[in-house]
Amino acid sequence: MDQPDAPDHLSPFTLDLTPGEARRRAEAVAVLGADWDPVAAPEAEDAATALLYSDLDPAQQRTCGTAPSC
């Protein structure tokens, strides 16, 4: 399926879902609501994680070790 106006950096893909899987995914997206922003959600999670680990003393920083902000 060639699309002459498609950007060169995009690759076509196909999803082959069973009807049950398609319904489950549609229900999951419906629960998220119309105002859910898939770009802002991980950005907000990153900001919350940074805030969570922002005021640790050195001993706490050693304990968390693998936290993104440590």
C-alpha positions as CSV (number, residue, x, y, z in Angstrom):
1,M,0.0,0.0,0.0
2,D,2.1,2.9,-1.3
3,Q,1.2,6.4,-0.2
4,P,2.9,9.0,-2.4
5,D,2.6,11.8,0.2
6,A,3.9,9.7,3.2
7,P,7.2,10.9,4.7
8,D,10.2,8.8,4.0
9,H,11.0,8.3,7.7
10,L,7.8,6.4,8.3
11,S,7.4,2.6,7.9
12,P,4.1,1.0,7.3
13,F,2.9,-1.6,9.7
14,T,-0.1,-4.0,10.1
15,L,-2.0,-5.0,13.2
16,D,-3.8,-8.3,13.1
17,L,-5.9,-8.4,16.2
18,T,-8.5,-10.9,17.2
19,P,-11.9,-9.4,17.8
20,G,-11.5,-9.8,21.5
21,E,-8.2,-8.1,21.6
22,A,-9.5,-5.2,19.5
23,R,-12.4,-4.8,21.8
24,R,-10.2,-4.9,24.9
25,R,-7.9,-2.3,23.5
26,A,-10.8,-0.1,22.5
27,E,-12.2,-0.3,26.0
28,A,-8.9,0.6,27.5
29,V,-8.5,3.7,25.3
30,A,-12.1,4.7,26.1
31,V,-11.4,4.5,29.8
32,L,-8.5,6.9,29.4
33,G,-10.9,9.6,28.2
34,A,-10.9,12.1,25.4
35,D,-8.5,14.5,27.3
36,W,-5.7,11.9,27.8
37,D,-2.5,13.1,26.2
38,P,-0.1,10.2,25.4
39,V,2.8,12.6,25.1
40,A,2.1,14.5,28.3
41,A,1.5,11.4,30.4
42,P,5.2,10.1,30.4
43,E,6.5,13.6,30.8
44,A,4.3,14.1,33.9
45,E,5.6,10.7,35.3
46,D,9.2,11.8,34.7
47,A,8.5,15.1,36.5
48,A,6.9,13.3,39.4
49,T,9.8,10.9,39.7
50,A,12.3,13.8,39.6
51,L,10.4,15.6,42.3
52,L,10.2,12.4,44.4
53,Y,13.9,12.0,44.4
54,S,14.9,15.7,44.4
55,D,15.5,16.2,48.1
56,L,17.4,13.1,49.2
57,D,20.3,13.3,51.5
58,P,23.5,11.4,50.4
59,A,22.6,8.2,52.4
60,Q,19.2,8.1,50.8
61,Q,20.8,8.7,47.3
62,R,23.0,5.6,47.9
63,T,20.0,3.6,49.0
64,C,17.9,4.4,45.9
65,G,20.9,3.9,43.6
66,T,18.9,3.0,40.5
67,A,16.4,5.8,40.7
68,P,16.6,8.1,37.6
69,S,17.4,11.2,39.6
70,C,19.9,9.7,42.0
